């Protein structure tokens, strides 16, 4: 087998590679059609970005009941809310929850 170019990503499982343009190049004699389709599907799903950013909220206890603050999308705002809730309800009764 010839040495692959550094810019090409080689997949041993299916006997093919993706070249610089992102085009799938394969040796049809070495793999089945089903293996080719599975490798193509794996490539499509592997590079997806996360669906959403992390959300944060403050969980706190009031009269033995757990309550929740609104969702925050920045850690700075969540820390501010945590500090306020700890001042109001006590440090042991408040935590920061990440979803």
Secondary structure, 3 states (H helix, E strand, C coil): CCCCCCCCEEECCCCEEECCCCCEEECCCCCCHHHHHHHHHHHHHHCCCCCCCCCEEEEEEECCEEEECCCECCHHHHHHHHHHHHHHHCHHHEEEEEC
